[in-house]
Amino acid sequence: MVTTANFGFLGAHDVNLAILGGLAERYFRDDPPTSLVKLRQFAELLAKLIAAHRGAYSGERESFEETLRRLS
């Protein structure tokens, strides 16, 4: 697991959020496209977790866009 002061606190809520955030931070300078992919994965997971917490998540087959629309 990549530990980082910026995303490490998220491990108490969901370890995958901390991992994805740490990887995005790690690749920021050396491989920006990979960093963007990790940030997208972070955002998708965060949206799914928020939707699930609010009872608005319909399942794995729902796209990121549909999840964001449902949350708005």
N, C-alpha and C positions, 0 to 999 in steps of 0.2 A: 504494500500500500504506500502511496506517495503521501507523505505528511507535509502539510503546509499551514502556516499561521492564518492564511486568508480563508481556507476552506475546511480546515481541520475540525472546527467546532460543529460542522454539519454531521460529523460522524456519530454524534449522540442522537441525531434524528434519523439519518439513513446513511449507512456507510458508503453506498454507491454514489451519493452526492459528493461526499468528501473525496472519493477516489477520482471521479470525473473532473471535479474542480481542480484537484491537485495535478492531474495529468495535463489539463489545459494550461495551467500555469507553468508546468515543467517544459512543455513544448513551445511556449510563446516565442522565444527568441530563435530557437534552432529550426523549428518546423511550424510556421504560422498556419498553414492549411490544416495540419493535424490538430492544432490548438482550436481552430474554429469548429472542427468536427466534434471535438470533446465538449466544447461549449454548447453546441447544438444538442448533443446527447444529454448534457446537464439540464438544459432548458426543457427538453421533452420529459425527462424523468421528474423534474420539479413540477411541471404542469400536471402530470399524471397523479403525483402524490397529493397535490392541492385539490384536484378534482375528486380523488378518492376520499379525502378528508371531508369535503363538502357534500359527498354523496352524489356527485355529478359525473362520475366516471362510468362509461358504459362498457369498457373492456379493451383488451389488447389490440383489437382490430381497428379501433378508432384512430384517426390520423391526428398529428400534432395540431393541425389547423382546426379540426373539429373540436378537439379538447379546449383549445383557446377560445373558440366561439362559445362553447358551452359555459366556460368560466366567465365570459364577459356578460 
